[in-house]
Amino acid sequence: MIKFLDLYSINQAHKQELKDAFERVLDAGWFIMGAELKKFENDFAAYCGTKHAIGVANGLDALILIIRAYKELEVFEEGDEIIVPSNTFIASILAVSANNLVPILVEPDIDTYNINPALIEARITPKTKAILPVHLYGQLCDMENINRIAQKHNLKVIEDCAQSHGAAANGRKAGNFGDAAGFSFYPGKNLGALGDGGAIVTNDDELASALRALANYGSHIKYQNKYKGVNSRLDELQAALLGVKLKTLDKDTEVKRTIANRYLNEINNDKIVLPKVTNQSAHVWHLFVVRTKDRDGLQQYLTDNNIQTIIHYPVPPHKQEAYKEWNELSYPVSEQIHAEVLSLPLSPVMSVEEVNKVIEVMNNY
């Protein structure tokens, strides 16, 4: 079976360095908010081109805390609206709801799967305070137009970068286009921990200060609590392990781009809709997602040919039971995407033979 994502082999490539990092943390005897976290935060901020990086427990917390910090700074208040894409993973929307703000869904562009800037302004009201673009599957949103709209209407821009580590355009990387950004280090991400983890990046000193306190029980100084905060901290071990893998992130991304380019150039089947890419550096190929009318049939065909695939994602947010108040709404582009998409194997440890087989089997479908 060709695995969708071979995490064993991905991490084996770093085995000795990961062991060394583990021993370094073990021997230091300091496991929370120490030197490893500080070094990783500095390195990740430098990688993203931002002033600040704040390690947190996971990607969802990263987004929740950004919105919460803006509430504490009296930029947002409960009942305000945040524009989000209607076809995203549920976490992007949960972060808004968790803060008692209102998610306003906007359809994506069918070609890029990212939020369609042409549809945003029609959804802006006096209660709108932010746009939350999601760089889905690893491809940057149209941040030039999104930022233009945000500036025109005095809105914050909060990037969801959970799938876009290192994606770049015009010399800027994901996380450095808006006011703040949330990253996930879930093990399957392009930069994946060996457990859960996340980070927030920003150039805003006041926001960064509030975020550091909120993620640490609301405290800058031990036992002195400025906010009613939470415990959401990237621990020393995960920070050390992520520091190892950050060093090869761009190299791994180039391998994924090479495989993605082969798929784009060599899969030739009129039943299959391939991804559309306008700027290679703006796509880091977290996922290679195709569409077909008979998605379940294609998935079964690939399984029968020993190729593992995953559906990202089968149910759109507005059809989830958690948001039953939206269940009768119609977002036809999102519904089409969620009904047709299938993610093919793509990882930096795939062999040439495995890539050849995926292409051959797809062309024979």
Sequence and secondary structure as in RCSB ss.txt:
>XXXX:A:sequence
MIKFLDLYSINQAHKQELKDAFERVLDAGWFIMGAELKKFENDFAAYCGTKHAIGVANGLDALILIIRAYKELEV
FEEGDEIIVPSNTFIASILAVSANNLVPILVEPDIDTYNINPALIEARITPKTKAILPVHLYGQLCDMENINRIA
QKHNLKVIEDCAQSHGAAANGRKAGNFGDAAGFSFYPGKNLGALGDGGAIVTNDDELASALRALANYGSHIKYQN
KYKGVNSRLDELQAALLGVKLKTLDKDTEVKRTIANRYLNEINNDKIVLPKVTNQSAHVWHLFVVRTKDRDGLQQ
YLTDNNIQTIIHYPVPPHKQEAYKEWNELSYPVSEQIHAEVLSLPLSPVMSVEEVNKVIEVMNNY
>XXXX:A:secstr
 B S  HHHHHHTTHHHHHHHHHHHHHHT  SSSHHHHHHHHHHHHHHT SEEEEES HHHHHHHHHHHHHHTTS
  TT EEEEETTS HHHHHHHHTTT EEEEE B TTT SB GGGTGGG  TTEEEE  B GGGB   HHHHHHHH
HHHT EEEEE TT TT EETTEETTSSSSEEEEE  TTSSS  SS  EEEEES HHHHHHHHHHTBTTEEETTEE
SS   B    HHHHHHHHHHHTTHHHHHHHHHHHHHHHHHH   TT B    S GGGB  S EEEE TTHHHHHH
HHHHTTB  B S SS GGGSGGGGGGTT   HHHHHHHHHEEEE   TT  HHHHHHHHHHHHT 
